[in-house]
Amino acid sequence: MQEYKEILNIKEIAKYLNCSVSMIRKLIYDNQIPYFRIGNRYYFNIITIKNWISDKCNNQMEGEMYNG
């Protein structure tokens, strides 16, 4: 598995999540992904993103348990 640096830019996070840069921009605009800004650039902490993914997966699995 490829190692990633701790802080990623928007192109790197799109590659990491296997989605487009425009999808990342939409998530930012909708405030649905954790990020921080320096000037007019967006950055993502890989540890925070991994935790965010884990939380999303856990919430989805809990919803399936209640609906299933």
DRENPA-3360 file (N, C-alpha, C; in nm, 2 decimals, always signed):
BEGIN
1 = MQEYKEIL = +0.08/-0.12/+0.00/+0.00/+0.00/+0.00/+0.09/+0.12/+0.00 ~ +0.05/+0.22/-0.07/+0.13/+0.35/-0.09/+0.12/+0.43/+0.04 ~ +0.23/+0.48/+0.09/+0.24/+0.56/+0.20/+0.21/+0.71/+0.16 ~ +0.13/+0.78/+0.24/+0.10/+0.92/+0.22/+0.16/+1.00/+0.32 ~ +0.19/+1.13/+0.28/+0.24/+1.22/+0.38/+0.13/+1.26/+0.47 ~ +0.16/+1.33/+0.58/+0.05/+1.36/+0.68/-0.04/+1.47/+0.63 ~ +0.00/+1.57/+0.56/-0.08/+1.68/+0.51/-0.09/+1.67/+0.35 ~ -0.21/+1.66/+0.30/-0.23/+1.65/+0.16/-0.30/+1.77/+0.10;
9 = NIKEIAKY = -0.27/+1.80/-0.02/-0.34/+1.91/-0.09/-0.47/+1.85/-0.16 ~ -0.54/+1.93/-0.23/-0.67/+1.89/-0.28/-0.65/+1.78/-0.39 ~ -0.55/+1.79/-0.47/-0.52/+1.69/-0.58/-0.48/+1.56/-0.51 ~ -0.40/+1.56/-0.41/-0.36/+1.44/-0.34/-0.47/+1.37/-0.27 ~ -0.56/+1.45/-0.20/-0.67/+1.39/-0.13/-0.77/+1.33/-0.23 ~ -0.78/+1.39/-0.35/-0.87/+1.33/-0.45/-0.82/+1.20/-0.49 ~ -0.69/+1.19/-0.51/-0.62/+1.06/-0.55/-0.64/+0.96/-0.44 ~ -0.61/+1.00/-0.32/-0.63/+0.91/-0.20/-0.77/+0.85/-0.19;
17 = LNCSVSMI = -0.87/+0.94/-0.21/-1.01/+0.90/-0.20/-1.06/+0.84/-0.33 ~ -0.98/+0.84/-0.44/-1.02/+0.79/-0.57/-1.14/+0.86/-0.62 ~ -1.14/+0.99/-0.62/-1.25/+1.07/-0.67/-1.19/+1.19/-0.74 ~ -1.27/+1.27/-0.80/-1.23/+1.39/-0.87/-1.20/+1.51/-0.78 ~ -1.12/+1.60/-0.83/-1.10/+1.73/-0.75/-1.23/+1.80/-0.74 ~ -1.31/+1.80/-0.84/-1.44/+1.87/-0.83/-1.53/+1.81/-0.72 ~ -1.52/+1.68/-0.70/-1.60/+1.62/-0.59/-1.55/+1.67/-0.46 ~ -1.42/+1.68/-0.44/-1.36/+1.73/-0.32/-1.40/+1.87/-0.30;
25 = RKLIYDNQ = -1.40/+1.95/-0.40/-1.45/+2.09/-0.39/-1.59/+2.10/-0.34 ~ -1.68/+2.01/-0.39/-1.82/+2.01/-0.35/-1.83/+1.97/-0.21 ~ -1.75/+1.87/-0.16/-1.75/+1.83/-0.02/-1.71/+1.94/+0.07 ~ -1.61/+2.02/+0.02/-1.56/+2.14/+0.10/-1.67/+2.24/+0.10 ~ -1.73/+2.27/-0.01/-1.84/+2.37/-0.02/-1.96/+2.33/+0.07 ~ -1.99/+2.20/+0.08/-2.10/+2.16/+0.16/-2.06/+2.13/+0.31 ~ -1.93/+2.16/+0.34/-1.87/+2.13/+0.47/-1.89/+1.99/+0.51 ~ -1.86/+1.89/+0.42/-1.88/+1.75/+0.45/-1.75/+1.68/+0.47;
33 = IPYFRIGN = -1.64/+1.74/+0.45/-1.51/+1.68/+0.47/-1.42/+1.77/+0.56 ~ -1.35/+1.71/+0.65/-1.26/+1.79/+0.73/-1.14/+1.85/+0.65 ~ -1.12/+1.98/+0.66/-1.01/+2.04/+0.59/-0.97/+2.17/+0.67 ~ -0.85/+2.22/+0.63/-0.81/+2.36/+0.68/-0.75/+2.43/+0.56 ~ -0.75/+2.56/+0.58/-0.70/+2.65/+0.48/-0.58/+2.73/+0.52 ~ -0.49/+2.75/+0.43/-0.38/+2.84/+0.45/-0.39/+2.93/+0.32 ~ -0.42/+3.06/+0.35/-0.45/+3.15/+0.24/-0.57/+3.10/+0.16 ~ -0.55/+3.08/+0.03/-0.67/+3.04/-0.05/-0.65/+2.89/-0.09;
41 = RYYFNIIT = -0.57/+2.82/-0.02/-0.54/+2.68/-0.05/-0.60/+2.59/+0.06 ~ -0.65/+2.47/+0.01/-0.71/+2.38/+0.10/-0.62/+2.26/+0.13 ~ -0.61/+2.22/+0.26/-0.53/+2.11/+0.30/-0.61/+2.01/+0.39 ~ -0.56/+1.89/+0.39/-0.63/+1.78/+0.46/-0.53/+1.70/+0.54 ~ -0.55/+1.68/+0.67/-0.47/+1.60/+0.75/-0.51/+1.45/+0.73 ~ -0.42/+1.37/+0.69/-0.45/+1.23/+0.66/-0.51/+1.15/+0.77 ~ -0.46/+1.18/+0.90/-0.51/+1.11/+1.01/-0.66/+1.15/+1.04 ~ -0.69/+1.28/+1.02/-0.83/+1.32/+1.04/-0.92/+1.26/+0.93;
49 = IKNWISDK = -0.87/+1.25/+0.81/-0.94/+1.19/+0.70/-0.97/+1.05/+0.73 ~ -0.87/+0.97/+0.77/-0.89/+0.83/+0.80/-1.00/+0.81/+0.91 ~ -0.99/+0.90/+1.02/-1.09/+0.90/+1.12/-1.23/+0.93/+1.07 ~ -1.24/+1.03/+0.98/-1.36/+1.07/+0.92/-1.42/+0.95/+0.84 ~ -1.34/+0.88/+0.76/-1.39/+0.77/+0.68/-1.44/+0.66/+0.78 ~ -1.36/+0.63/+0.88/-1.40/+0.53/+0.98/-1.54/+0.57/+1.05 ~ -1.56/+0.69/+1.08/-1.68/+0.74/+1.14/-1.80/+0.72/+1.04 ~ -1.77/+0.76/+0.92/-1.88/+0.75/+0.81/-1.92/+0.60/+0.80;
57 = CNNQMEGE = -1.82/+0.51/+0.80/-1.85/+0.37/+0.78/-1.92/+0.31/+0.90 ~ -1.88/+0.36/+1.02/-1.95/+0.31/+1.14/-2.10/+0.36/+1.14 ~ -2.12/+0.49/+1.11/-2.25/+0.54/+1.10/-2.34/+0.47/+1.00 ~ -2.28/+0.43/+0.89/-2.36/+0.36/+0.79/-2.39/+0.22/+0.83 ~ -2.30/+0.15/+0.90/-2.33/+0.02/+0.95/-2.43/+0.02/+1.06 ~ -2.43/+0.12/+1.15/-2.53/+0.14/+1.25/-2.67/+0.16/+1.19 ~ -2.67/+0.24/+1.09/-2.80/+0.26/+1.02/-2.86/+0.14/+0.95 ~ -2.77/+0.05/+0.90/-2.81/-0.07/+0.84/-2.86/-0.17/+0.94;
65 = MYNG = -2.80/-0.16/+1.06/-2.85/-0.25/+1.17/-2.99/-0.22/+1.21 ~ -3.02/-0.09/+1.22/-3.15/-0.04/+1.26/-3.26/-0.06/+1.15 ~ -3.21/-0.05/+1.02/-3.30/-0.06/+0.91/-3.32/-0.20/+0.86 ~ -3.22/-0.29/+0.89/-3.22/-0.42/+0.84/-3.29/-0.51/+0.92;
% end
